[in-house]
Amino acid sequence: MRISSNFDSGNIEVNNASSPNDIRLSIKKDKQSDFFQWFHFKLETTAFLSHKLVITNLHQSAYPDGWKNYQAVASYDRQEWFRVDTEFDGDSLVIQHTPEYEHVYYAYFAPYSYERHLDLLAWAQQSPVCQQQFLGETLDGRDMSMLVVGEPEEGKKVIWVTARQHPGETMAEWFVEGFLERLLDESDGVARQLLEKAVFYVIPNMNPDGSVRGHLRTNAIGVNLNREWATPSLASSPEVYFVKQKMIETGVDMFLDVHGDEALPYNFVAGCEGNPGYSPRIKNLEDKFKQNFMLATPDFQDSFGYPKDKPGEANPTVATHAIGQHFDCLAFTLEMPFKDNIDLPDSAYGWSPARSKQLGEDVMIAMRAVVDMLR
């Protein structure tokens, strides 16, 4: 029996693996940070033998409430990720599984590899309406890449979509993959109409270093990028610095920042109610977007989410608040669950890559509803 995590986004520490019925594991912290929650590892063992894998010390993890009613995912081929029996006792996550093959992977959510990220960029640039642009390098020397979809023209609206500021929130890049597949479909009427009226600037992965390193929430030196938007720097948050500079160059009429939430079993958005510049115009845009998103899919709802900030009390270091305030634009943080959508549960897969991609396609209906009103 052998456990390994020396691969893209791998994260686990083996404390004891002497018996299949008592495997003891723990999660490594993000480098230079106390955040930890993401795990991804491979078990090599005897097929059709019952295993008990216990991940310990989770009362100190980033979001202890995220483990309640959570089920880990597993895969034999690294393509299909299914849920496995999982329990949480307040400190330890207990995974009970009988693998059907000798090699099986386990993860916090279906991984989105750096290679798949590069494949997505390469595939998208082959569309006649899409260009891939290099913005700068991360601290580990990886590319900060942006896709420009549509032809920038006078009078067109400018819509920005960013994802995966927190690298462990892999559902965010799955969402963007689905979004791009529909936006680049020349036969799709919604996509064609949107591209007549808007140009899209898409960052599929805001944090490639943290993604490869197997981090939950931070970049290569332990910085939470979604607390850097007031004063990003090349020294600690070049990812945000490059993107914000490009936003200043292009302007922003709508901003969607895509994330995953550990605890809440819903899809929802958080807006800019707490911004000093929040206005009836922005509220009207928010309401119309949410109403049409709910009409587009039952996987989106607006009853459960984060508490709304009081007027003037929004955190200016958070991307949605910073960009919404700076550009006086419609700005949302979109959250998806690590667990399942409790309104439409799926016992086999929970919330999944396929459902994340579908939500990325469906969001275009809501964008179409507001695009004419953005300015």
N, C-alpha and C positions, 0 to 999 in steps of 0.2 A: 504494500500500500504506500502510495506517494502523493503528496500534495504540493503543487507548485503555483507560483503567480508571477514568474519572471517573463511577462509578456505585456503587450499593450494594454494599459489600464488595469493590470493585475494588482491586487492588494489583499494580502492576508499574512498573518504570522501563525506558525504551527507551534502550539504549546505541548501537545501530546497527541501522537497518532499511532499508539501501540495496539489499539483495538478498534475494529470497525464500529463497535457499539459505544465508544467513548472517545470520539475525536474532539480535542479541545483546541479552539482557534481564537484569535483576536485580530482586530483591525488596526492597521498602521495609521497613525495620524498624518494629515497633510504635512508636508515639509515646512518646518518653522511655523507651525500652527497647532492649535489644540483641536481643530475640527477633525472628526472621523465619523464615517457612516457607510461609505462606499466599500463594498467588497467584490472581488472577482477572482476566482481561483479554479484550478483543475484538480480533480481527484482521479488518480489511477489506482484501480482496485480490482476485486473479483466481481464479475457481473452476477446479478440476481442474488446478491447478499445484502441483507438489511444493514443500513448505516445510520448512525446517530452523530450528527455534527453539531457541536455546541460552540457558538460564538459568544465569548464572555465579556464582562466589564462594560456592558452597553448602557448602564445607568449614567456613565460619563460621556456618552456619545453626543454628537451635535444636537440631535433631536430624539430624545428617548421616547416621546409619544409616537414617533414614527414607526416603532416596532409593534405597537398594539394592532392586532388584526392584520398584520402584514404576513405575506407569504413570499419566500425567496423564489427566484427563477432558476431553472436549470436547462441545459442543452447538451445534446450529443454531437450535433453537427455545427454548432455556433451560428445557426440560422434561425431555427425554431426554438423559442424560449418559452417554457411552460412552468406553471406554478407547482411547487412541491409542499408537502405538509410541513407547517412551521408553527411553532408556539413561542410565546415570549413570557417569561416569568417575572419580569421587572428588572432583570439584570442580564439574563442570558437568552439568546435566540437559539432554539432547538430545532434543527432540520432533520426530519425523519424521511429517509428515501432509500429505495432499493433500485440501484442503477440497472438498466437493461444492457449496458455495454461497459467495457472495461475503463473507458475514459469518459468522464462527464464534467461539465463546467457548471459552476454556480456563480450567481451574481446578484447584486442588490436590485438591478433592473437590467433589461437587455442592453448589453454594451453597444456603443456606436464607435467602431474602431477608427483610428487615424487613417488607416488605409481606405476605409469606406468614405471617410471625409474627403480624401484626395480624389477618390473615384467620382464622388458627387460633383466636385468642382470641375473635373475633366469632362464629365458627361454634360453638365449644364452649358459649358462654354461652346459646345458644338451646335447649340441652337442659334439660328440667325438673329435672334433678338436678345442674346445674352453675351456679356463679356465678363471675363475674370480679370480682376485687378489686384495687384499687390500693394498693400498699404504700408508694410514695414515688418520688422522681425520681432519675435517674442524674446524673452530673456534667455530661453534655451536655443534661440536661433531658428525657430520655425516661422513659416510664413503666416502673416495675418492677411487672409484672403477675403475678397469681397466679390459678389456677383452683382452686376448691373443688368437688370432686365428691363428692356424697353429703350426707346430712344429719347434722351433728354431733349425737351423742346420747350420753347416759351409757352407758358400757360398750362403746362402739365403739372399735376400734383406730384409731390415727392413723398414716397412711402418707404420707411426704413423698417426692416425686420432683423432683429439680432437674436441669437440663441446661445445657450450653454455658457453664460458667464460663469455659472457654477458647473464644473466639468462632470460631476457625478449625475447631473440631471440630463441623462442621455435622451430621455423622451423628447427633449427640446429639439435635438437635431433630427430625430425621426420625424417630428412635426414639420420641420423645414424641408425635409426630403419630399414629403407628400405635397407640401405647398408648392415647391418648385416643379414637381411633376405635372401638377395641374396648370400652373402659370405658364409653363413652356409647351403646353399641349395646343398646337395650332388649330385643332378642331374644337376646342372648348370655347363656347360663346362667352362665358363669364370672363375667362382669361383675356380673350380678344378685346372685349369691351373695356376691361380695366387698363389694358396696355394702350388703348387709344387715349385714355384720360390721365394716366399716371406712369411714372418710372419708378422702379423698385430697386432699392439698395439692400442687399441681403448678406448678412454675415452668418453663415451656418454654424461656425464654432468660434466664439469669442475667447476661448481659453484652451488652445491646443496643447500647451505645456501641461496644465493640470490634468487634461484628459489622458494623455499618454502616461503620466506619472501615477495614475490611479487615485487622484485626489477627489474629495467630495466637493469642496467649495472654493479652493484657492488656486492661485497660479504657482509658478515655479518657486517663489520665495515666500509663499504663505499669505499672499495678499488677496483679500476678498474683493474682486473687481467691481461688484455691485455696491461698493462703498467708496468708489474712487472718482465718481463722475463730477464732483465739484472741482477738484484740482488734480487730475491725473498727471503722472510724471513718467518720463522715459526710464527713470531709475527703478520704479517699483510697479508701474502699471502701464507699460507701453501699449498693451492691447486696447485699453480704453483711450489712451492718448491719441493713437492713430485714428480710431473710429470717430472720436469726437471732433478732431480736426477736419475729417472728411465731411462730417455732418454740417459743420460751420460753412464749408465750401459749397455744399449742395443745397442747404436749407432742409427743413423737415416740416411736412404737413401732417404726417401721421407716423407714429412710432409704436411698434409692437415688440416687446422684449419677452422672449419665451423661456419659461422655467418649469421646474417640477417641485411639488410640495410633498414633504415627507409624511405629514400627519393627516391632512385633509383628503378624504376620498371623493373629491369632486374636481371638475374642470371649472375654472372661474377666472375672472380678471380683477385686477386692482388698478384703480385710476388715480386721478390727481386732485381729489377733493381737498387735500391739505395744502396745496400750493397757494402762495400769495396771489398769483394771477388767475386762479380758477374763476370761471365766469359762466353765466347762463349759456353762452354759446358752446363752451366745452362740455357742459353738462348735457346739453341737447345732443351733441355728437356721441357722447358716451352712451346715453340711453338708446339712441337709434341703433348704434352698433350692437349693443347687447340684445336688444329686442330681435334684431334680424339674425343674430348668431343663434339664439334660441329657436327661431323658426327653422333655421338651416339644419340643426341637429339636436336630438334629445340628449346628446353627450355633453352639452353645455347648459349651465344653469346660473342663476344670479341670486339665489337665496342664501347660499353658504359661501363664505370667503373670509378675507381678512377684515378686521374692524376698520372702519373708515377713519382717516385722520381728521382731526378737528381743523377748522380753517387756519391756515398759516403755520401748521405744525408738521408739514411733510418733511421727511428727511432729504435735504438737498444733495446728499451724496449718492442717492439711489438713481439709477439710470432713468426710470420712468418719470420721476419727479424733476430731475435736472433737465431733461430734454423737453418735457412738457412745459416747464416754466420758461426755459430759454427761448423756445420757438413759438410759445403760445399755441401749441398744437394738441390734437388728440393723441394721448399717450397712455398705453396700457402695459401692465405686467400680466402676461397670461400664464396661469399655473395649471399643471396637469398632475395627477396623483402617481405616486410610486406604488400604491396598493391597487385599487380598482375604483371605477366609478360606481359608487354604492347605489346610484339610481338605476344603473343598467349593468349589474354584475355579470362577470364571466368566470365561472369556477375553474376553467382550465387555464386561462391565460391572464386573467385580471386585466388591468390597464396594460396595453401592449404596444409594440412598434406599429402594428397594423392600424390600431385605433388612433395612435398618435398621428400617423400619416393621414388618416381620414379626416381628423380634426384640422390638420393643416390645409387640406383641400376645402373643407367646409368654411373655414374662416374667410375665404374669398367672397362668399355670399354677403357677409357682414361688411366687408370692405367696399363691395360694389354699392351697398345701400348708402354709404356715407361719402363716397369719393367726390361727388359733386358739391358737397357741403363743406369740404375741408378748408376752403378759403373763400 
